[in-house]
């Protein structure tokens, strides 16, 4: 089955919240065409996704919320739209949003089904919208496609891990599985003390049977590759390995990059990629979904790097001259390091050490891991 399955359609462009909104659907096209210019799809099968079935949505969202999205999308007057998370700001109402949200969610459900059918990896870059809740849109997200994909994976796999490397906490996915010991949720993100959605602290470890199966790795603004990877590899990766999932849903938010305008974590593309490689090294089937990323020159190359790692395709660092955005995206990796003041690096390192220590003390014993004491 080739090197895996890549889900894409130009119809993803319809999930468009307007010219002033930071979430630009153009980034999806740029990423797809970058991989296309490399000839990557000679070894990756490309499929068009189907809209998500309503019965799949109901594994994650309330009937009333789904119906409200449908009505708002078609222009029906819905009293108190803000009750469902819509209005000015993060989640404006736009025509056709129901259909476009069904499509990106369907892409993740189809990617999960491809893994169930035997694909070693399947990728839906339009997905990764991890902030939506049971009955409320939030943070540019209408439907929670990673949660839908995880429910599909659970049809076959006894244990599924969700790994979120977006700069924002994966709060909606954590919430969906907060009491479920069969789903391990891991999120490494800028601290909720300094960034939306204001959650994702180490103390959020799950409830009831799910206690211990929510892992949060908050980092401080101006965290660099070295510090971020230390927090990831010392705090989260050992738990992921000990959990030994049957499959992984990997959220590939590209907004921890130092050029991203909506946060202050300072990663390079190649530093961020190390976590993708770590997940790949587990040897488990992977459903990869997109996520945040608001710089049009960083998102395409980071997702291309991730696709290369997940589908085991060697992509030269220099982008093809035939690529339409070659001049603005000449390389996949960063050839410059972010300029971070030494005192900011020290503060970020200190915060990361505190985070790792707290995770080891709180969660490592639950997984039979030594906590260093």
PLY file of the C-alpha trace (Angstrom):
ply
format ascii 1.0
element vertex 373
property float x
property float y
property float z
element edge 372
property int vertex1
property int vertex2
end_header
0.00 0.00 0.00
2.56 2.57 -1.17
4.18 4.49 1.69
0.85 5.45 3.19
-2.15 7.63 2.39
-2.33 11.43 2.08
-5.78 13.01 2.15
-6.25 16.21 0.23
-8.71 18.18 -1.87
-8.77 21.82 -2.95
-12.20 21.94 -1.31
-10.34 22.30 1.98
-10.01 25.96 0.93
-13.69 26.45 1.80
-12.89 26.40 5.53
-12.24 30.12 5.28
-13.04 32.49 8.14
-12.28 35.62 6.15
-9.32 37.68 4.92
-8.56 39.17 8.34
-8.59 35.84 10.16
-5.16 34.34 10.99
-6.13 30.81 9.91
-5.41 30.84 6.19
-6.54 27.80 4.18
-3.93 28.69 1.54
-1.31 27.05 3.76
-2.84 23.67 2.95
-2.50 24.18 -0.79
1.07 25.36 -0.41
1.99 22.28 1.60
0.35 19.92 -0.88
1.98 21.59 -3.88
5.37 21.54 -2.16
5.18 17.78 -1.74
3.85 17.52 -5.30
6.82 19.48 -6.65
9.17 16.99 -4.97
7.40 14.09 -6.70
6.52 12.70 -3.28
3.20 11.35 -4.46
4.91 8.77 -6.59
5.18 6.74 -3.37
2.29 8.19 -1.35
-1.29 7.53 -2.40
-3.43 10.68 -2.51
-7.12 10.32 -1.74
-9.98 12.79 -1.58
-11.73 12.69 1.80
-15.43 12.16 2.31
-17.48 14.42 4.60
-17.68 13.05 8.12
-20.80 11.04 8.86
-23.02 12.57 11.53
-22.89 9.34 13.55
-19.12 9.77 13.81
-19.54 13.38 14.94
-21.88 12.20 17.69
-19.06 10.21 19.28
-17.56 13.60 20.17
-20.24 16.32 19.97
-23.80 16.81 21.18
-26.70 16.52 18.77
-27.78 20.05 19.65
-24.35 21.51 18.82
-24.15 19.72 15.48
-27.62 20.94 14.55
-26.75 24.51 15.62
-23.66 24.52 13.38
-25.78 23.31 10.46
-28.41 26.00 11.00
-25.90 28.82 11.47
-24.03 27.69 8.37
-27.14 27.96 6.21
-27.98 31.44 7.50
-30.81 30.49 9.84
-31.21 32.80 12.82
-30.01 30.96 15.91
-30.52 32.85 19.16
-27.44 33.24 21.36
-24.96 31.88 18.80
-22.21 32.67 21.29
-23.65 29.84 23.42
-22.17 27.52 20.78
-18.88 29.42 20.59
-19.63 31.48 17.48
-19.43 35.22 16.92
-16.81 37.85 16.33
-13.21 36.88 16.98
-11.90 33.32 16.92
-14.93 31.60 15.42
-16.92 33.84 13.11
-19.98 32.44 11.38
-19.46 31.94 7.64
-21.63 30.42 4.89
-20.98 26.74 4.30
-19.00 26.27 7.50
-20.94 23.12 8.35
-20.04 21.41 5.09
-16.40 22.53 5.20
-16.06 21.38 8.83
-17.57 18.02 7.91
-14.96 17.71 5.16
-11.87 18.37 7.28
-13.25 16.09 9.99
-14.01 13.44 7.41
-10.40 13.62 6.28
-9.23 12.60 9.74
-11.88 9.86 10.05
-10.81 8.54 6.64
-7.15 8.65 7.70
-8.01 6.59 10.77
-9.91 4.12 8.62
-6.92 3.84 6.28
-4.79 2.85 9.27
-7.42 0.33 10.35
-7.24 -1.08 6.83
-3.47 -1.54 7.06
-1.77 1.71 6.08
1.35 2.33 8.20
0.63 6.07 8.14
-2.15 8.33 6.92
-2.11 12.13 6.92
-4.79 14.83 6.83
-3.17 18.26 7.01
-6.55 20.01 7.12
-7.29 18.38 10.47
-5.83 18.83 13.92
-8.52 21.25 15.10
-8.11 20.32 18.71
-9.86 23.13 20.63
-13.52 22.38 19.93
-15.54 20.99 22.82
-18.54 18.71 23.24
-20.99 21.52 22.55
-18.88 24.57 21.72
-16.59 25.79 18.97
-13.35 27.42 20.11
-9.94 28.53 18.91
-10.71 28.44 15.15
-12.07 24.89 15.55
-15.66 23.79 14.87
-15.53 19.99 15.05
-12.87 18.05 16.94
-11.46 15.84 14.19
-8.62 14.28 16.24
-11.16 12.99 18.76
-13.28 11.55 15.94
-10.19 9.83 14.52
-9.27 8.39 17.93
-12.75 6.92 18.36
-12.38 5.25 14.96
-8.95 3.86 15.92
-10.43 2.45 19.13
-12.59 0.14 17.02
-9.45 -1.95 16.50
-6.79 -0.89 18.99
-7.16 -1.42 22.73
-4.93 1.58 23.49
-4.47 4.72 21.42
-2.10 7.60 22.14
-2.74 11.18 21.11
0.40 13.30 20.78
-0.01 17.05 20.28
3.03 19.20 19.40
1.05 22.36 18.62
2.09 25.46 20.56
-1.41 25.59 22.08
-2.70 23.05 24.56
-4.86 20.32 23.01
-7.66 21.01 25.47
-10.60 19.70 23.47
-9.03 16.30 22.88
-7.91 16.04 26.50
-11.45 16.86 27.61
-12.96 14.20 25.34
-10.87 11.42 26.92
-10.22 12.81 30.40
-11.74 9.78 32.16
-10.65 7.15 29.61
-7.65 4.92 30.47
-7.55 3.49 26.93
-6.50 6.85 25.43
-3.29 8.55 26.51
-3.29 12.27 25.65
0.05 14.08 25.54
0.38 17.79 24.82
3.58 19.86 24.81
2.72 23.54 24.48
3.38 27.06 25.66
2.15 27.41 29.22
-1.46 28.30 29.84
-0.12 31.08 32.05
0.92 32.97 28.94
-1.16 31.60 26.03
-4.62 30.49 24.93
-6.50 28.40 26.01
-5.14 28.96 29.51
-5.05 25.26 30.36
-2.63 22.36 30.06
-0.92 22.38 33.43
0.93 19.32 34.71
-1.69 18.91 37.42
-4.31 18.08 34.77
-3.79 14.29 34.80
-7.30 12.91 34.21
-10.15 11.80 36.46
-11.65 8.52 37.69
-10.38 5.59 35.58
-8.52 8.05 33.37
-6.36 9.40 36.17
-2.76 9.43 34.99
-3.56 9.23 31.29
-3.49 12.96 30.54
0.08 14.24 30.22
0.82 17.94 29.87
4.24 19.42 29.20
3.94 23.22 29.43
6.96 25.27 28.39
7.79 28.94 28.81
7.95 31.62 26.09
11.26 31.70 24.19
11.81 27.99 24.63
14.38 26.86 22.05
14.95 23.49 20.36
17.30 22.19 23.02
15.01 23.03 25.93
11.83 21.88 24.16
13.32 18.54 23.16
14.64 18.00 26.68
11.14 18.54 28.10
9.60 16.28 25.46
12.15 13.45 25.76
12.48 13.54 29.55
8.86 14.26 30.45
6.56 12.82 27.78
8.35 10.29 25.61
9.07 7.76 28.40
5.36 7.69 29.29
4.38 7.27 25.65
6.73 4.30 25.32
5.54 2.76 28.58
1.89 3.10 27.53
2.74 1.13 24.38
-0.25 2.15 22.26
-1.52 0.12 19.36
-1.73 3.27 17.24
-0.96 6.98 17.52
-2.85 10.09 16.47
-0.20 12.80 15.97
-1.23 16.45 15.84
1.30 18.46 13.83
0.71 22.06 14.82
3.48 24.09 13.19
3.03 27.16 15.38
5.86 26.46 17.87
8.14 27.85 15.13
9.98 31.02 16.06
8.50 32.92 13.10
4.89 32.13 13.99
2.97 35.31 14.91
0.56 33.87 17.49
2.93 32.50 20.14
6.42 32.88 21.55
7.99 29.43 21.53
11.15 29.61 19.43
11.65 26.29 17.64
13.25 25.66 14.28
11.60 23.36 11.77
14.26 20.71 12.28
14.02 20.89 16.07
10.25 20.38 15.94
10.76 17.52 13.48
12.73 15.55 16.06
9.53 14.89 18.01
7.85 13.61 14.84
10.78 11.24 14.30
10.54 10.08 17.92
6.88 9.16 17.43
7.70 7.43 14.15
10.43 5.40 15.89
7.78 3.69 18.04
6.93 1.59 15.00
3.18 2.06 15.46
0.57 2.99 12.84
0.13 6.77 12.78
-2.76 9.03 11.90
-1.18 12.46 11.36
-3.34 15.58 11.36
-2.45 19.22 10.83
-3.15 21.90 13.40
-2.00 25.45 14.04
0.49 27.42 12.03
0.03 31.00 10.91
3.15 31.84 8.91
2.75 30.93 5.25
6.46 30.22 4.77
6.92 27.90 7.75
3.81 25.70 7.71
4.27 24.16 4.23
7.88 23.18 4.81
7.29 21.83 8.31
4.45 19.64 7.10
6.55 18.53 4.15
9.32 17.55 6.57
6.80 15.66 8.70
5.42 13.84 5.66
8.95 12.89 4.62
9.63 11.42 8.06
6.30 9.63 8.43
6.21 8.20 4.91
9.97 7.51 4.83
10.67 9.70 1.82
13.99 11.52 1.42
13.27 15.14 0.55
16.26 17.36 -0.40
16.56 20.43 1.79
16.48 22.82 -1.16
12.93 23.10 -2.46
12.39 22.48 -6.19
12.71 25.56 -8.38
9.45 24.50 -10.02
7.63 25.12 -6.74
5.53 28.29 -7.05
6.75 29.63 -3.69
10.36 28.52 -4.07
11.71 32.06 -3.63
9.94 32.57 -0.30
10.49 28.94 0.80
13.95 28.05 -0.57
14.70 25.38 2.06
12.75 22.98 4.24
14.91 23.48 7.32
15.95 26.71 9.00
19.40 27.96 8.14
19.32 30.55 10.89
18.68 30.18 14.60
16.20 32.38 16.45
17.75 35.29 18.30
16.80 34.65 21.93
18.28 36.62 24.78
20.37 34.53 27.21
18.19 35.45 30.18
15.09 34.25 28.27
16.81 30.95 27.51
17.73 30.56 31.16
14.15 31.28 32.25
12.76 28.79 29.74
15.26 26.13 30.80
14.41 26.61 34.48
10.69 26.35 33.74
11.20 23.18 31.66
13.18 21.57 34.45
10.37 22.31 36.87
7.85 20.84 34.43
9.86 17.64 33.96
10.38 17.21 37.70
6.67 17.63 38.36
5.75 15.12 35.63
8.24 12.59 36.96
6.97 12.94 40.50
3.29 12.89 39.55
3.05 10.46 36.63
6.17 8.32 36.24
5.34 5.97 39.17
1.96 5.23 37.55
3.78 3.80 34.54
6.50 1.99 36.46
9.10 4.58 35.50
11.83 5.81 37.85
11.24 9.41 38.86
14.83 10.20 39.71
14.30 10.61 43.46
0 1
1 2
2 3
3 4
4 5
5 6
6 7
7 8
8 9
9 10
10 11
11 12
12 13
13 14
14 15
15 16
16 17
17 18
18 19
19 20
20 21
21 22
22 23
23 24
24 25
25 26
26 27
27 28
28 29
29 30
30 31
31 32
32 33
33 34
34 35
35 36
36 37
37 38
38 39
39 40
40 41
41 42
42 43
43 44
44 45
45 46
46 47
47 48
48 49
49 50
50 51
51 52
52 53
53 54
54 55
55 56
56 57
57 58
58 59
59 60
60 61
61 62
62 63
63 64
64 65
65 66
66 67
67 68
68 69
69 70
70 71
71 72
72 73
73 74
74 75
75 76
76 77
77 78
78 79
79 80
80 81
81 82
82 83
83 84
84 85
85 86
86 87
87 88
88 89
89 90
90 91
91 92
92 93
93 94
94 95
95 96
96 97
97 98
98 99
99 100
100 101
101 102
102 103
103 104
104 105
105 106
106 107
107 108
108 109
109 110
110 111
111 112
112 113
113 114
114 115
115 116
116 117
117 118
118 119
119 120
120 121
121 122
122 123
123 124
124 125
125 126
126 127
127 128
128 129
129 130
130 131
131 132
132 133
133 134
134 135
135 136
136 137
137 138
138 139
139 140
140 141
141 142
142 143
143 144
144 145
145 146
146 147
147 148
148 149
149 150
150 151
151 152
152 153
153 154
154 155
155 156
156 157
157 158
158 159
159 160
160 161
161 162
162 163
163 164
164 165
165 166
166 167
167 168
168 169
169 170
170 171
171 172
172 173
173 174
174 175
175 176
176 177
177 178
178 179
179 180
180 181
181 182
182 183
183 184
184 185
185 186
186 187
187 188
188 189
189 190
190 191
191 192
192 193
193 194
194 195
195 196
196 197
197 198
198 199
199 200
200 201
201 202
202 203
203 204
204 205
205 206
206 207
207 208
208 209
209 210
210 211
211 212
212 213
213 214
214 215
215 216
216 217
217 218
218 219
219 220
220 221
221 222
222 223
223 224
224 225
225 226
226 227
227 228
228 229
229 230
230 231
231 232
232 233
233 234
234 235
235 236
236 237
237 238
238 239
239 240
240 241
241 242
242 243
243 244
244 245
245 246
246 247
247 248
248 249
249 250
250 251
251 252
252 253
253 254
254 255
255 256
256 257
257 258
258 259
259 260
260 261
261 262
262 263
263 264
264 265
265 266
266 267
267 268
268 269
269 270
270 271
271 272
272 273
273 274
274 275
275 276
276 277
277 278
278 279
279 280
280 281
281 282
282 283
283 284
284 285
285 286
286 287
287 288
288 289
289 290
290 291
291 292
292 293
293 294
294 295
295 296
296 297
297 298
298 299
299 300
300 301
301 302
302 303
303 304
304 305
305 306
306 307
307 308
308 309
309 310
310 311
311 312
312 313
313 314
314 315
315 316
316 317
317 318
318 319
319 320
320 321
321 322
322 323
323 324
324 325
325 326
326 327
327 328
328 329
329 330
330 331
331 332
332 333
333 334
334 335
335 336
336 337
337 338
338 339
339 340
340 341
341 342
342 343
343 344
344 345
345 346
346 347
347 348
348 349
349 350
350 351
351 352
352 353
353 354
354 355
355 356
356 357
357 358
358 359
359 360
360 361
361 362
362 363
363 364
364 365
365 366
366 367
367 368
368 369
369 370
370 371
371 372
